[in-house]
Amino acid sequence: MKVLLAIALCLATCMSVTWSRSLRSSVIDDSLEGLEDTIVPLGDEPANYRAKRSVIRKPTALSEIMGPLSRRHARDVTEFERSNEVYYRMRSLLSILKILIGREPIIEIYHYVNWDKTITIDNLFYTAPTSIYQVRRIILVARYLGMRVRATGAGHSRSPLYVDEGNIMMDVRDLERHDGPRMQINPENSVRNYKTLTAMTGVYEYDLNEFMVRNDVTMLSQPLNVNETLGGMVAAATHGSTWSAPTFSGYVRELRLMDSSGRLRRFTIERHPELMKAIICNLGMFGIMYDITIQVYPTLIAKVHNQFVPLDSIIYNHTALRDTVTGNFLTEISWFPFNSVTDAEAEDYRRDGTIPTAWNAKRDSIWLRSITIVSEAELGGRPLEPTHFLPTKGSLSGGNEKGLLRGREAVAIAKRIPTVSYHHLVNAFPVILPPRWGTETSAAFMLNIDNQFTRAAAALQFIIEEAENQIKANGSTPLNALLPRFFENSDCDLCPGNYDISQPDDSNRTLVIDFLAPPAQYGFYPTARKFVDHFRDQKVRPHWGKRHDNIPGIIDHIKLVYGDNLDHFQRMRRMAQVDPCDMFMNTYLIEIFGRSGNWWCA
């Protein structure tokens, strides 16, 4: 350790130039022929941001520090020994990082746990810059040292999209815009005959919604919570359940990001349409997203209707399913297994775990939540209500109830919400809070919806029958909630719902099969695997942000389904010259997309 620290101090004093001078010379002069218009002049770091620090050229001595990190999977040691060795090496590298980055932003070794406690990373370098200049400083230091950097926000992803252990996680939630407010409305102009909204990538959805209400604009779809950041929702194509509205990626009209050469870049749908097909759902591979401009619409009034109807009347009747979904602005269907047991049956179950012989899934109810758009005249002076947070203590699994009776309690909880209510549209979407105790994760898979809804009905029936069979076989359920959702496709390379992935009689819409349970719950992962295996020939694909990497062969399947879209994405990434070093990749993404350049590009 003493030797490594001595190396760090020696390296730090080998050049005595200020950080601002070195920064100008260190921005890589990669050719951007044809894309010169994408560079946003940033200039030197303002004096109030600047920190004078010594800098270095790429030292070969750092390979001694980084080597064990990149070779860790081949080391014949226990997990505990490996983790300790990684931490020991990172302590040495941390000293160098702090010297090179300066006082701000702070960078520390961190044990990372995501939003719902389903992803843990033993050791990473964590930093939360507040300015674009700090972002640039981190990126240039990382490029010198051959390290990877990936952004994070609220940590909602349940899949391996996070930075690899031993590298830099950049939390973007505290980033402030250097040339404008954190959020702003842009009026119509000669290029866009609609309003847009520009917001920082780290803005939370609840702040975005409040801002839209104040400014009389709206989006047309939203996810099941308001605790996600705008950048996270765009990067992974977060969906809602609006029949004729896309994922968050489909609203993007302009995006600024910082590439691995420390350049602030601006891409727009009008000037760079082919590039934007890749950028609007980029999984963090194009760089550190800075601010995002989305299309917004004049404010709308939503009438929300909550009903509880027999499961077999919708799920086992594809015509009724089609008419219900296509007949509403938004339709959300939620099934909580075993919810139809009577009081007497519940007592028997509590006493000895008895599964009623008369019970089957078709006897259960589904929670049918629909939204229609109404006029001021139809509103008739009724008050507009705020968002209704589901009173489930941060879970869709029935509050404190245990075992299979969670489903019964979940329906009882949902029935406490008003049958009919009126809201600004952005406040009309149901909202859950993070789990307060334990974990509850989600697996989600996408399928094309045919015009007759036969494929959609078959997919829902498959999951329901898997759960029913397990309940009857051993009194346990592989899922606590099934949440099918529906949305419109986009012209987008990596969006799970896109025009290039099609099926016969395609409606250009996508069905989301989303089901929740604690990750250790018996049958949860096997059911996900069975579903993917059963629907492989229908081009089933995973939601990028949900659990799927445990399914055997899933990477080869992703390559097969996305096909030419993956090639186009990589071509656009190379053409944009945002990351020739693969700085913004991780091991999982490299398995899917391959390398685009050299690991060490400094």
N, C-alpha and C positions, 0 to 999 in steps of 0.2 A: 504493500500500500504506500509506503514512504517513497519508494522508487517512482511509482506512478504519479504521485503528487508532485514530485520533483520535476518529472517530465512536463506536467501541466503548467507549473510555474515557469519553467524554461521556455516552453512554447509561447506562453502568454506575453513574455517580455522580448521575444525575438524581433518584433517590429514595433516601432514607437510612433505610429501614426494614429490620428484620431479616428474614431468609429465613423464619423460622417464622411471623411475623405475616402476611407476604404470602401464604404458602402457604394459610393458613386462608381468606383472602379470594379467592384465585385459583381454588379448586376451583369449577368452573362449576355453578351451581344449575339444571341442566336438570331439567325435570319428569320424575318417574318414577312417575306415577300408576299404581297397580296393581302396581308392582314395588319398592315401598319395602322389602320384605323381602329384596331382593337386596343392599342396601348393608351392608357390614361396617364398623362404626365402627373407624376407624384412629387418630384423634386426632393430636396434634402429634408431630413427630419427637422421640424421646427425646434427652435432652441429650448422651448419648454418641454419637449419630448426627449431631446438628445442627451445621450450619456457618452462621455469620452472614455473609450476603452481601447486597449491594445488588441490587435487582431493578428492572425497567422495565416500562412498558406497551408494547404493540405499536408499534414504530417503523417509519414508512414508509421510512426510510432503508435498512432491510434488504432492500427489494425490489431495490435496486441490486446487492446482493451475490448474492441468490438468483436473480435474473432469468436470468443466463446458464446456470444449472444446469437450469432447467426448459425453456429454449429450445435446449438444446444440440443436439438432433437436427436442428434447422433451420439450424444454422450451416454455412456453406460453407467448412469448414476440414478439414485432414487429421485423422486420429484422434490423432496425436501432438500436434498443436496444440490440439485440443479438450481432450485430457486435461490438458495443461499449464495451459490456461486455467481448467479446473475446479479443479485443484489450487491455483492462485493465489488464486482466489476463496474456496476453502475455508479457506486459511490465515487469511484475514481473519475469517471466520465462527468459526473455532476459538477465537480470542481472546475473542469474545463468549460463546461456549458455556462456556468455562472460568470466566469471571467469574460467569456466572449460576448454573452448577451448583455451583461451589465446589471445594474440594480433593478431595472424593470424591463419586462415583467418578471416576477418571481418564477423560478422553475424548481420543482422538488420531485423527489421520488415518491410515488403514490401507489397505494393498493386500490384498484378501481373496482367499484360495484355499480352496476347500472340501475336504472329506475325501479325495476321490479325484482331486483336481487337474483336475476337469472344468468347474468354474465359477470364473471370476476376475472381480473387480470392481476397477477401477483405483483408485478413491478413494472411501472412505466414512468416516464418523465411527464409531469403534468404542469401546464402553464395556461394562464388565462389573460391574454393580452387585452389592452383597452383601446389601442389605436392601430391603424393600418401600418404605421411605422414600426411598431413592435412586432407585428406579424411578419413584416419584411425582414427584420433583424433575426427572428427565430428561423425563418426559412433559409436565409443565407448561411447562418451558422450550421444548420442541419445539413445543408448541401456541402459545406466544407468537410464535415465529419462523416459524410456518407450515411446519414440517419434518415429514417422515414418520419413523416409528420402526417397525422390525420386529425380532422376536426371532430369535435363532439359538441352537443348541446345538452338537451335534457336527458340523453341516454336512454331513449325509448326503444331502440332496436334490440331485438332478442336474437339476432344472428351475428356471425363473426365479421362485422363491418368495422370493428374497432381497430386501433393501431396495434401492431404486434408488440409483445412484451419487450421491454428494453428500449423502446423508441418514444417519440414525443406525441402526446395527446394534447391538442390545442383546444381549449374550451372557448367558444366564440360568443358566449352569452353576454359578456361585458364589453364587447366591441362597440365603440361609438364612431359615427360617421364623421370623417374629417372635412367633408365639403357639403354638408347639409344636415337636416334633422334626422332623428332615428327613424321616423316614419313620415311620409308626405304623400298627398294626393296630387297627381299630375293631370292637368286638364286635357281635354281633347285637343288635337293639333292636326296639321295637314297630313301627317303620316298615319296617325291613329285616331279614328273617329269615335273613340271611347276613352273613358277615364282609366287611369292606371294608378296603382299604389306602389310606392317604393319603400321597402323596409329592410332594416339590417337583418342579416341571416340569423342572429341570435334572439330575435324578438319572439316572445312567447305568443301562442295563439290567442290566449285570453286578452292580452294587450292589443293584438291586432284586431280582434273583434270589437273591443271597446272603441278603438280608433275609427273603425268603419261605421259603427252606429253614430258616432258624433259627426261624421262627415257624410252621412246619408248615402253610403255605398254598401255593397255586399259582395260576398262570394256565393257560389251556388251549391257548394258541398263542403263538408267538414268531417273529420274523424270523430271517434267516440270519446275524446277527451280534449281538454284545452291546455294541456301541460306540455305540448310539443313545441319545438321551435320551427320557424319558417324554413330555415335552411335544411333541417332534418327532414321535414315533410316533403320538400322539393327533391332533395337528393335521392330519396327512396320511393318516390311516387306514392305518398300516403293517400288513401282513398276515403271517400264518404260512401253514401248510398243513394245518390241522386241519379235517377235514370238517364237524364240527358245532360250530365255534367261530368267532367273528367276528374282524374286525380289532381293533387296540387300541382304536379308538374305541367299539366295541361293548361294552366293559367299563366305560365311564365312567358313574358314578352322581352325581357332584358335581364341580364345578369352580369355583375362584376365579380371578379375573383382575382386572387393573387397566385401567379404560377410559380414554378420551382426556381425561376431565375429572379424572383423578387419584383416582377413587373405586375402592376395593376392592369387588368385586362377587362374590356367591356365588349359583350356580345349581344346582338339584338336579333329578334326574329325577322326583321325586315332586311337587314344587311347580311346576315349569316344564317340563312334558313337551314342549310345542311348541317352546319356545326351545331345549331340549336337542337336538332333532333337528338344529338348526343348529350348536350349540356343540360337539358332540362331535367333529366334523371341520370345523374352522373355517378352516384354512389360515392361521392367524395374524390373521384379519380382525376378531376380536372384541376384541382387546386383548392385553396381555402376560399370558399364563397364569402363575399363581403356584403353586398346588398343585392336584393332581388326585386324586380319590377313585375307585378302581376296585373292582369286585366281584372277590373271590378265593374260592377253593374249598379244601376240605380237601386236604392233600397227597396226591399220587398217585405210584405207582411205575410207571415206563415201561420196557418191554422194547423195545429198538431192534434191528432186524434189517436188515442190509445185504446186498443181493443184486445180482448183475450178470446181467441177462437179455437175450435178443435183443430188439432194438428192435421188430421187426415183430410180435412176439408180444403186445405191449401197445398200441403206438401205432396199429397197423393192424388192431386187433381191438377195436372199441368196447365190446363186451360184456366182454372181459377188462379193459379200462381201467376200466369202470364197477365191476366186481366188486372190482378191486384197490383202487380209491380209496375206495369206500363200505364196504369190508370191514375197513378199518383205522381206528384213531383218527386217525392222521396218515399221509399218503403224500407223499413227495417223489420226483420223477422228475428225473433229470439226464442230459442227453445232451451228450457232447463229440464233435464231428464227427471222422470219420476215425480212430476209436479201434480199429478191427478189423484194421488192416494187420498183416501178419506181419512177422517179423524181416527176411526177405529183401526184402519190399516196402518196408520202412522204409529199408533200405540203398540200394535203387534210388532212392527219393525223395530221400535225403540227397545222393546222387551227382549226379543230374541233374533232380530235381523231377518224376520220373515219377509219374503218378497210375495206380495199378493198374487195368487194364481190368476186373478182376473185382470191384472195390470198388463198393458202393453203400451208402446210409445204412441200409437194412434189415439189412445184415450187421453193423452196429455193435451194441454193447451199450448198455444204459441202466443207470445206477446207480439202483436202486430201494431207497429207504430208508423203512422203515415203523416205526410206533410202535404198540404195543398196551399197554393198561393191565392190570397184574397185581396180585394180592393179595399180602399178606405170606406167605401159605402157598405161593403159586406161586413167590415169590422164593426160598424155601427156604434162607434164610441167606446167599445170595450177597451179595457186597459191592456197595454202590451206588457207581458211579464218578462222577468229576467230568465237566464238559463236555469233549467231544473237540473240540479245535481242529483244523480240517482242515490237514494238513501241506502246504499249497500256497503258502507264502510270501506269504500275503495275496491270492491270486488263485485263480480257478477255471479258469485257462487252462493248467495243466500245468507249473507251476514254471518252470525255466529253459529248457525245450525251446522250439525255434523252429519257425515255420512250421506246417504242418498236423499235424505230429507232436505238437503240444501236446495234442490230444485223446487220443492213445494214452497219453501220460505222465499226463494228468489221471486216467484210469481206474486206472493203476498206483498213483498216489498214494492214491486213494480206497480201494483194496484193502488198504492198510496199516491201516485202521481195523478194529477187531474186528468179526467177523461178527455176533455177538450181545453186547449189553451191557445193563446195568440201571442206571437213574439215577432220582433225583428228576426229576419231569417237566420242571421248568424247566431242568434240566441236560441234558436228553436231546436238545435241538434242536442240529443241527450248526452249527458256528460258523466263520466265516472272519475273518481279520484284514484291516486296510486294506492295499492294495497297497504294497509297499515300494519298488518301482521303477516309473516310468512311470505310466500311467493305465489304468484299465479301467472303462468306464461301462456303464450298463444302460438298455435301453428295455423298458418293460413295459406291456401292454395287457390289459384285462379283457373277458371275454365271459360271458354267462349260460350255465350248464350245463343242458342238458335232461336229463330223467330217463333217457334211453337213452344219453347221452354221445356222440351222433352229432356234435353241434356241436363238442364238445371235441376229439374225434378229428380232425375235419376241420381245425380250427385248428392243431393240432400238426403234422399232415401237411403243411400249407401251408408252415410255416416250415422244416421238415426238407427238403422238396423244393426250396425256394429255395436253401438252403445246399448241397444235393447238386448242383444244376445249376451253381452258381457254382464249386464245387470241380472239377467235370468240365470246365467251360469254360475256366478260366484258372488252376487250381491255387491258388485263394485261397478263404477262407471269410468270409462276412459276420458270423459269430458264433463265439465260442469256447466258449460254453456256452448251452444251452437249459434253463431251469429252470421248468417248469410247476408251479403251486401251486394249491391248492383251499381255499376257505373259505366260511363261512356268511354270508349277507347280514344287514344291520342296518336298523333303522328310523332312517334318517339321511339328511339332505338331500344331502350332498356325498360320502358314502362311495361309492367306485366299485362296491361291491357293496351295493345297497340294494333294498328291496322295491318301490320305485316304478319301477325300470327292470327290466322283465320281458319274457319271450319265450314263445312257445307251449311247452307241456309243461315249464314251468320248474321246476327243482328247488329254487329259492331259494338256490342256491349260485353261486359265481363262479369261473371259471377265470382264472388269471393266466398270460399268456404273457410270460415274462421272459427276455431274452437279453442276453448280455454280450460286449463286445469293446472294445478301445481305440477312442476316438471317431474316430480317423483311419483306422480299418481299412476297406479297400475293401469297399463293399457294405453296411456296417452301417446307415447312414441310409436308403439306397434300399429295403432290405428292410423296415424299419419302415414306410416310406411305403406300400409295396405291401400290407403286411398290413392297415393301416388302410383303405386304399382297397377291398380285397377284402371286408372284413367290415363296411363302413359300415352296410349295411342290417340287420346283426345288433346294432346299437347298441354296437359296440366303443367303449371309452373308455380314455383313458390313466390310468396310475397317476400321481397328482398329483406324486409326488416323483421320478419318473424322466424321462428325456429324451423329449420329444415336441413341444416348441415349434417345432422345425425342420420339421414336417410341414405342407405347404401346406393351408390351410383348417381347421386343427385347432381353432381357437377357435370358428368357426361350428359345427363338428361337436359340440364340447362343449356349446354352447348348445342344439343340437337334441336331443342325447341326454338331458341333464339336465332340459331343459324347465322345467316348473312348479317343480321342486326349486330351481332358481336363484332364481326369484321368491320362493318361500317363505323361502329363506335370507336374501334381502335384506330381506324384510318383518320377519323375526325380528330381524335386525341393527338395523333402524330402530326397531322396537318396544322393544328392550332399551336403546336410546340409549347404546350403547357407543362409537360413533365417528361422530358427525355430520360431522366434518371429513375423513373418509377418511385419518386419520393412519396407520392400520395397513395401508393398501393399498400396492400398487406399480403401475407402469404395466401390467404383464401382467395383474394381477387386475382392474384397471379395464377393460381391454379385454373381459374376460369378463362382469363383473358390473355395469359402469357405475358412475357416481358416485352416492353416497347423500346428499351434502350439499355444502357449500361447501369449497373448498380451504383458505380462510383463515377460521378460526372463533374466533380469539382475542378 
